[in-house]
Structures are given as structure tokens and as C-alpha cells.
Amino acid sequence: MNGQLATVARAEELSRSQRWPEAADGWQAVVGLNPVNGVYWNRLGQARFALGDYRSALTAYEKATALGVWPVRGPEPVPLADVFPGEICYRIACCHARLGNTAPALDALAGAVRYNLRDLDRATTDEHLASLRDDPRFRELVGPPDTGARSRVDGWRADLRTLCREVRRRVPFRDVVDAGFDRAAADLERAIPDLPDIQVTIGMWRLLRRLNDGHSRILAHPAFPDWGRCLPVWFFLFAEGLFVTAADPRYERLVGAQVLAFDGWAVPEVVAALDPLLTRDNEYGPAGSAAVWLRQPAYLHALGAADRPGGVTLSVRLAGGDTADIAVEAEAAQPPRSWPRGGAPQVRPLGAGPQIQPRGEAPQVQPRGGTPRFQPSGEAPRPAAPVPAYLRAADTPYWFEYLPAANLVYFQFNAIQERPDEPLAEFSDRLFAAVDDHHAAALAIDLRWNGGGNTFLAMPLVDRVIRHDRVNRRGALFVIIGRDTFSAAQNTATLLDRHTHALFVGEPSGSSPNFVGETAPFTLPHSGLRVNVSDLYWQTSWPLDHRTAIAPDIYAPPTFAAFRDGRDPAMEAILDTLADGACDGSPDGAARADSRAGRGNPSGDGSPDGAGGGINRPEGAFEPA
């Protein structure tokens, strides 16, 4: 090993084992050999700080700040505490405070605030900053700790000031905090004495709605659990309207019904009333989030779109064609997610007579038999059909199956997180082993329900796709996207869009190729509400890419007719493309796919149960066994 690299490796090992005296000497040797790498100066600062040598730590941190710090190369996870400029500024403030340098300490703390320090509240309890707490400037920067002695009005006003402070210092593009934002905040502060708590909270949501940031949100549970009581029915906005796609067995007759009104308010009016709560990156995401808010009558009532906070009367057109008004009561629930995620009961295709089943934690191929528990009025019973693959295991982070009739591997990627039983890297090995073992001609990556997670976890998988020559060809690689493709899933889709030959299928994604977004919530001191305001701009695509979404090459939006019949329009489009011979390996096949896409070249099997899947496509349906 190169002598410099060996010295770095030794110092890293000493820091990991917290042998700080030796680590400090090790990093001192490293910066002697390589004084131009900010990472090494930062490591030296950490070791010196741990030893209480604040003067030497200060020198090292200042050097790291001047050089800049990015501690990883390639796809390794990024330790955020080492890359945010605010973090190093905070450590510099601690060093100055320990050395009795009050003014420089406050200047450094102000720099930490300016550079979006996360968890600013820690400054109020950090022993390293104890000497600063009585200074007026410290209180101005950080705010005093909550004593609990405020009145309700003063408490909510303190919460509002905290929210506005965090918005102003976190947002990557400061022009969104304009005069209109300031006026709206001032109007809300004046109105607080006359508003119930939930309407104060909605007023804060209105401020977040101005930020053009789909990650900005207020988490009211567990501070106000009653607000999150949910209707035990699930909705989805199809092209034909709003429909009930799943329900608790007590409301089973609602499954397949079109919802016409809530307490007499037409569905478009109710969705319009929800607008303050529909923070977004583009105009496609709210189609998914609105269906979640419609389950929470406390918010509908506060927005003037329901008669009471504890339930609603749904005016519906039932699956058999009859209309009815059905009262549905809200119940205690975990924070809801959009259907079909979040533990919604699983429903068989309505055209075959659905059978509601509780969702399992692992993907399962549902048995073909069974007696339907619900029949549309006037229709004779028909054999139960299998649950389509795209609805089979939406709560499972990732799974796949091989479909021999199409010689295709279908990979549903629902969350960018680690499964405890199989890390994503190991799963990726198994996925591509199945592709190779079956000599699969195509790979379909289904991101339509993927709301995100950790972008860095997905990058090795994307790299595998890029390097797989047989799969990474136009007409052999497909990516299914939709309104719920968001956050880290949007980054994953953008990486595939930019670096592979994938054809995109479905509907537009719920975010933009370049977007503001991050999850780093903070707590409001009076109410206990958790608020998230993004502090990062993800430029995963080109700087001049101003698309509001990734648009599909093949538009195949979800329709109620397809849901009713157990069909998947996106997979049908993929299978039709394969049937055209677009991935037969011939130049003509590739040219046909390129022409259809309208874009050029950008700069064991794995079934859930260990059994191979198959395709049964009566009248075009996609129904893997």
C-alpha cells in the first residue's frame, strides 16, 4: 500500500476505536504528508477536540473549513455531520467558547445558523456553549429554552416565530421567503387568539405551501393524535374520479364505489379546500397526497369541507350502479400513507369479485381459489382472480419475480431502505443473478409507489443496471413511475433517466429531476408539533433541466376500469412493447423502441415465494401467477 494511504488507514482505525491521543498523532502525521485535503484536517480537529485541546482543534477546523470537506468517494453513504458547513462552524463556536473567546464564538455560531445547522436546539444544552447562554446575542440566535410558563397565545406565537426562523435559514432558495410570506406570517400571528389549535396549525401549513417543497410538512402525531383519526376506507384518484379502493370489512360494500361528495361537498370542492395542506414539488404529487388527507375528517372540518371532525357522510355510486349516502366514522390510526401502502386491506379485482385480505409483511402470491365476499348487485359470482403484481406487496421495500412467458424480471422497488432480512446490496446480487440465470430479455423496475428513503442506498443498484449490457438497452429496460415516485425514488428515477437506456412507463413522477427536498424535522417548543423544512437542493440531472417531472415515454395512467378488472396498464404497455420485438437484439428492434420513445442515447429465481411466476393475459390483463 502507498505510504500515505497506509498512514490514513491507521489514523482512521485509531479514530474508530476512539484512541484519541494516538489518533491525534496519526492525523497530525497525515496532514504533514497531505496538507491540502480538508477531510484530514477535520479528522484531526475531531481528535484534538475529544482530548480537550480546543486551541489545536480550532486551528484544524478552520483549515478544514477553508479547504472544504467531502468525506467519501463513489457511492458510499455520506456522514452528514461531516459535510454540512454548519456542523464545522458549530464546532468552531464550541472551541472559541471553551477558550473564553465570546465574540468569535458567537460569530461562529451565527455562521452555523447561516449555513443551515441541523438540530439548533442542542446549543441550549451543550456544555461547551454554557458560557454564552446569558448573552443577548446567543438568545437571539438560538432562542431561550421553553420554560412552559407561556400562555396558550404566547406559546403558539413562539412556535410561529420558531417556524419562520427555521424556514428563513433552511430554504436553499431564499426568494420563496418573500414579502407575501412575511405578510401571511404576520396575519397568522395576529389571528392566533381567535383560532383553535388545528386552524393555527393549518395556518402554518399555508406558510409551508408557499415554499414549493413537497417535503415541507407538519407532523401533528403524537402531539395531537385526535387530528389524525382516519376513515377506515382508502381512496384513489383515477382518471374517472375518486374511488374507494380498500376498506375495513365493516365498510366492504364501499369497495369499488365512486365517491361523489363528502357531507354534501362535491369531491372537486373538497380537494380544492385541501390545497393549503398539499405541499408539492409539482402538480402531479397532490393527486396522491389529496387521497390521504381525504381520510382525515378533522382537517376537512377545520377547512370547512366537512360537518364534523369525527366522521363524514359519503355520497357514493356503488359498484352495482346504485347511489347511497353512507356515514363513516374516523378511528385512531397510525399516520396514514397513500393507498396501496400503509397496511390497507388487499382487494382482489372487482370484476372477479374481490376478497378483502389483510396485507402481509412479506410479498405473497395469493391463491387462485376462494369464495368472494362481495359481489356487485345483480351480477353472478365469478371465480376469484389473482391480485395483480403491482398491488401484491406495496408495503414490502423490494421484491421481484421472473415472468417466463415474457422472459422478463419484474422488480418492484417500493422504498429505498434496508430490509432487515436482506440488505439492498445482497438483494441486488440476487436480482441480477436471476436476470442472468434466466437469460432474461428485459427488466422492469417499478417505482410507482416508492416515496423515497436514502438515495445513497440506491446508487450501487443503479450502477449494476448501467453495467448490465443485456438489460441496459432501449426496449429491454423499463421503469414504471407515477404520482408517488418521490424524494430518493425521484433521484433514482433521474439517475436511470440520465445514465441508462430505460423506457419510462406510467404517469409523470411526483417530483422534479432537480428538486428541493430533505427530511430533517425540528420540534416547535410550545405545541410539540414536528415540522420539516428542506435544506438541500438535489441537482441529480443537468443544470439546465427544468422539467417539473419525468414524463413517461409510454403514457399508461392508472384507471378505475383497469383496477376493477385486475389489470395493470403500465405492465400491459411493457408487454406490448416486448411483443413488438423491440428487445429482440436486432438493430430494427432497437430503432423501433427509440422511435416510440422519441429520444436518443443519453450522455433460483427471485419470485417472492421461491417459485417462478407466469403471465396469464386474458383480454390483455397482466396477472402474474
N, C-alpha and C positions, 0 to 999 in steps of 0.2 A: 504494500500500500504506500502511496505517496506520503512523505513525511508530514506535510501539512494536514492531510486528511486524517492520518493516524492521530495527530495531536488533537484535532477537533473531536474525533470519536472518543478519545479518552476523556476530554473535558465534558462531553455530553453525558457519558456514563457517570461521572462524578456528580454532575448536577441532578441526574435522575435519582441517584441514591442519596441526595442531599448531604453529601460530604463537602460542606461549603468551604472550609479552609483550603482543601485540595482543589476543589472546583475553581475557586477564585484564582489560585496559582495557575491552574490549567488554562483558564480563559485568558489570563494575562499573557501566557505564552502564545496562545492562538493569535491575539491581536498584535503581538510583536511580529508574527510571521505574516499576517494578513490584516493590515490596519484599515482596509477600505470596505469591509463587509459589516453593515450595520447590525446584522444578526449576532455577530460575535461580540460586539460591544454591548448589545442588550443582554446577552447571557452573562457577560462579566458584571454588568450592573446588578443583575438579579443575585448573583453570588455575593457581591460586596454588600448589598442591601441586607441579605439574610444574616450576614455577620455583624450588622450594625455599623459598618464602615460607610456612613452616609456620604461623606465627602468624596471618597473614591467612587461610590455608586453614582453620585451626581455627575461626576466627570464622564463616566461611561455612558449614562443615559443621555446626556447632552450630545455626545458623539454619535450615539445610535440615532437620535432624532435628526441630526444633520445629514446622516447618510441614508436614512430610511431603512425600514425593516420589512422584509417579507420572508418568513422563516421556512418555507417549503419550496420544493421544486416538483414539477409534474403534478400528478393527481392526488397527492397526499392531502388528508384533511388539514384545514388551516386552524391553528390555535388563535382564536380571535383576540385573546388578551395580549398577544404579541404583535398584532398588526394594526390595531386602531391607534392612530396618533394620540387620541385622548388618554389611552392607558399609560403610555410612556410619560405624557405630561403630568398625569396624576402621580406617578412615582417620583417625578422630579419635584412636585409640590411636597410630597412626603419627606424627601431628603432635605429640602430647604427648611421645612417646619422643624425637623429634628435638629437642624443646625442653628435654629433660632433666627433664621432669615425670613421674617414675617412678610415683608413686601414681595420679595421674589417668590415666596411660597404661594401667596395669593395670586400673583401674576400667572404662575404655572397652573394653578387650579382654574383660573379663568380660561387659560388655553385648553385645559381638559374639557371644560364645558363647551367651549367654542368648537372643539374637534369631536363632539358627539360622544363624550364619555358615557358608557352604559353604566347603569346602577349608580347614579349620582348619590343616591341616598346613603351609600356606605360612608360617605365623607362625614356624616353626622355622628358616626360611632367609631370611626377609625382612630385608634390611639395615636397614630403617627401625626394626626392633624389636631390633636387636642388643644394645642397652644393657639390655634386660630379661631376657636369656636365663639369666643366673645367679641370677635372683631366684626363691626357692622358690614364690612365688605363680604366676609365669609357668609353671614346670614343672607345677604343679598344674592350671592351666587348659589347657595345651596338651599336656603330656606330653613327656618327653625324646625326642630323635630315636633311632631304633633303631640300636644300635651293632653288632648281630649277635653279641654275646658272650653272649646269654642261652642257657640250656639249653632243650631242647625244651619241658619243662613250664612253665618261666617264660615262654617265648615265647608259648605258647598262652594262658597266663593273662593276659599283657599284651594279647593280641588280644581276649580276652573282656572285659577292662576297657575297652578302646577301643570295642568294640561297644556295651557298656552305656552308656558315656558319650554316644556319639552318639545312641542311642535316646532317652535321657532329655532331651537338649537339642533333638532334632529333632521328636519327635512333636507334632502340633498339639493333641491332647487328652491331657493328662498322666495322666488317670485310668487309662489302659491299662497304665502302668508302676506296678503295684500291689504289694502285699506278696507275692502269688503270683509275680510276675515276679522280685522280688528273691530269693525262696527258690529258684526254679528256677536263677537265675544262680549262687547260692552252691553249690547242689548240683552243678552242672556244674563249677565251679572245683575243688571237692574231688575230683571223679571224673577229672579230666584225666589224672593219672598212669597210670590203668588203661585208658584208651580209646585206640584207634587214631585217627589223624588224621581219617578220614572220619566217625567217630562223634562226635568233638568238634565237627566242622562240623555234623552233624545236630543236636547239642545246641544249637548257635547258631540253627539253623533253628527249633527248638522255641520259642526265645525270640521270634523274629520272628513266629511263628504266633499269638502272643498279641496282636499289635498290631491285628488286624482291618484289615490293609492289604495289598491284593493286589500292590502294587508292592514290598513288602519282600521281599528275596531275597538269596542269596549266589551270586556268580559265581565258581565254582571254576576255570574255564578262563581263563587258561593255567597257573595255579599248580599244578593237579593234573589234567593232561589225561586221565590214565587213568580218572578217575572218570566222565568224560563220554563214554566209549566207548559207542556205541549199537548196538542191534539194527538190522540193515538192513531192518526192516519197520516199517510205520506203523499205528497203531491209532486207532480212533474209538469212543467210547461212544454207541451208538444206544439207542433205547428198547428194542430187543430184546436188547441186551447189547453186549459188546466184540467188535469185528470187525477183521480185517486189511483195510485199505483200499488199501494200496500196499505194494510190496516190491521189493527188488533182484531182478533176473531169476533169480538162483540160488534164490530162495525164492518163485518166482512161483506155485507151487501153493498157497501160503498165502492168496493174494488172494481175498477173499470168505469166508474161514474165520471161524467164531466161535471165539474163544479162551475155553476153559473153565478153564484153570489154568496157573500158572507153577510149574514144578518141584513139582507136586502141590498147591500152594496155590490154592484157588478164587479166581477173579477178585475177588469182593467182599472176601475176606480181604486180598488184596494191596493193593487200593485203600484199605482201612481202614488198613493198615500205613503207607501213604504220607502219611497225614494231617499229620504234622509238616512236610512239605515243601509242602503245599498252602496257602500263604498266599492270602488271598482277601478280596474286598470283600463277597461274598455267597455263597450256596450253589450258584449256577449255574456260576460260573467254574471250580471244580475239575473239572467234567466234561471241560473241555478240557485243563487242566494235568495231570491224572492220566494221560491218554493219552501225554503227553510223558515223564513220569517212568517209565512202564512200559517205555520203550525203553532205560533205563539200568540194567543189572543190578548195577553196583557199589553203587548206592544200595539196590536191592532186597535185595541180600545183607546190607548193613550194617543194614538194618531187619528182618532175619530173615525175609524173604519170598522168598528165592532161595537155592539151594545153593552158588553160587559167583559171584564178581564178573565173570567173563569171558563169561558167556552163560547161557541158560536153555533148558529143555525146555518147549516149549509143547504143552499138550494142547488139541487143536482138533477142531472138527467142520468138515470140509472142505465146499466149496461143493456137492459132489455128495452129501453126507449121511454119508460115512464119517468115523469118528473116527481120530485118529492122534496120536502123540507125536513132535514134530519138534524136534531140537536146533538152536538158532540162536545163533551166536557174535557177540559185540559187536565193533565195529570203530571205529577212530579216525574222528571226525566233528566237524564244527563244532557249536557249541552248538545243540541241537535246538529246533525250533519245532513247533507243533501242525499236524497234517495239515489241509488240503492244502498248507500253506505250507512253506517251508524246503527246497525242492528235492525234494520227494517225487516219485517217478515217477508219471506221469499214467496213469490206468487208464480204459479205455473201460467203458461199462456192462456189468456181468457178465451180465445177461440176454441180451446180444447177443454175448457172447464178448469179454472185454476184451483190449486190446492195450496193453501197457505201453510208454510212451514217455517219454524224458527230458523234463523240464519246460524249456521255453524261457524266455528272459528277457523276451520280449515276448508279449503275448496273440496267439494264433493260432487261427483256425478250423480244426479238424482235418479232414483229408479224410475223405470218407464211405467210401471203399473200404478195401482192405487185408485181409490174412488173419489171423484171430485166432490168437494164440499160446497161448491157454489155453482149454480147454473143460471145463465141469463134466462129471464122469464120467457116461456114459450119455445125453448129450444130443448131438443132431446139430448141426453147425456152422450158425450163423445169420449173416446179414450184420452187419458191424460198425456200431454206431450212433455218432453224433457224441457227443463229450464235452459234457455239459451246461454251459451258460454259467457257472454258479456255481462249477464246478471247473476251468474252462478256463485261467485265468490268475491264480491266487490270489497268486502272488508278484509280480505287477505292481501298483504302487501304485494306479493308477487307469486305467480304460478304460471305453468304452461302445460300444453298438451300437443301431441302430434296428431295431425289430421291426415290419415293416409290417402283418402280419396282425392285430396288436393295436393298431397306431398308438401304440406305446409306446417310449420310450427307456429301455433298461436300462443303468444306470451302476453298475459295481462299484468300490467305494472301499475298497481293502484296506490302505492305510497313509497316514497324514497326514504326508507328507513330499514333498519336491520331486523330481520325475523330472528327471534331467539334460538329457534331450532336450526336455522340455516342462514348464515350471513349472506349478504348480497353477492359478495365476491365468489363464495362457494356455489351459490345458486347460478351465477353467470357461467361458471365452469360446466355445470350440469346442463344448462340450457344449450350451450354451443356444442357440447358433446352429443346431445340429442340431435341437433341440426346435422352434425357430421355423420353420426351413426345411421341416420335415416336417409342420408344424402338429400336432405330437404331442398326443394327448389325455391322455397320462399319462406320468409319470416314476417309475421305480422305482430307489431308491438302496439298494444292497446293502452293508451294513456288517457282515455276519455274520462275516467273517474279519478285520476291522480291529482290530488290537491297540493302535492309538494312534499317537502321534507328537507333533506340535506343534499344540496346539489353535488357536493364533492363525492358522495357515495355513488352517484350515477356515472361519474366520469369514466371509471375503468370499464363499465359496461358499454358505454358509448364507444370507447376505444376498441373494444372487441368487435363491435359492429363495423367500425371503419375498416378494420384489418381483415375482415372475413370476405374474401373476394367473391365467393359464390353467392353470398347473400347481398352484399353491398353492390347491387346492380339495379338499374332502373327496371321496374316491373318485377323485381324479386324481393324488394324490401318495402314494407308498408308500415305507416304509423297512423294509428287512429287517434284523433283528437276531438275535443269538444269543449263545451262551456265550463266544465270543471277542471280542465287542464290548466294548472295554475302554479305559480311560485316556482319551486325547484323542478316541477314537472314541465313548466313552460321553458325553463332553462334547458332541460333535457331535450325537449322537442326542438328548441332553437339550435342546439348543438347538432342534432340529427339533420335538421334542415340545412345547416351551413356546411357540414362536413361529409354527408353521405348522399347517396343517390335515391333516397327514400321518396316514395309517393305518399302524400298525406291524404287521408280519407276521413270523412265525417262532417263536422261543422267547425267554424272558427274556434280557436283556442280562447280560454278565458282571461288571458293576459297578453302582453306585447312581447315581441322578441327582445327588446330592451325595455326594462321597467324598473320602477322604484319599488322595493319590497324587502322586508326583513321582519323577523319576529324577535322582538326584544322588549317585552312589556314592562311597564312600571306601574306602581300602585299609587292611587290617589289617597292622601293621608286621612281625610275625613270619612269618606264613604267606603273605602276599601275596594272600589272598582279597579280592575286591571285594564290598562289602556295600552294599546300597541300603536306606535307611530314608526314607520320605516325610516331607517337611517342609511340605507345603501342604495346605490344605483347599479343595477346589473346590466352591463353592456355586453351581452353574450353574442349579439350579432354585430354587424358592421356599424360604424358610427353614423352612417347615412341611412340606416334602416329605420324608417319612421312608421312602419306598419303598426296598426293598433292590435293586430292579432296575426297568427299564422293562419292563412286561409287554406282550406283543403284543395288539393289538385282535383279530387273527385268529391263533389258535394253530395253527402248522403246523410242528411239530418235525421234525428230521431222523430218518428211519427207515432201517434197512438195506434194507427192501423197496424203498423209493424209490431208494436208492443203487444197488442191484442192477439196477434196471430203467432207470437213467439218467434218473430223474425228479427234479424239484425241488419238494417240497411247498409251499414258500413262493411260488414263481412260479406254481404251479398255482392257489393261493388268490387271487393277484392277478389272474390271467387270468379266473378265475371271477367275481370281483367286477366286472371290466370287462364281462364278458358279461352281467351283470345290468343293465347300463345305468347304473351308479352314477356314471359321469362323463360322461353324455350332455349335461350342461349344463342339464338341467331341474331345477326345484325338487324334483320327485319323486325323481329320481336321487340328488340330494344328501341328501334326507331318508332314503332307504333306506340310504345309506352311514353317515349319522350314527346311525341306529338300530342298525345292525350293530356300530358301534364302541362305542356306549354312552357316548359323551362328546360334549360340545359344543364350541363355538368357544373356544379358549384365548386369555387376555389375552396340398456334401459332406455326407454324413452322418458319424457318428462311429464306425463299426464298426472294429474293430482293424486289419483289412486294407484299409480303404477301400471295402469292399463292403457293401451293405445286408444285414442279417440277416433271417431269416424264422422263422416258427413252424410246427413240424410236431408235432402233438399227438396221435399215435395213443394211444388209451385214456388220454387226459388227460396224456400226458407233455409236459414243457416242453423242447424241443430246438431252440434257435435254430441255424440253419444256419451 
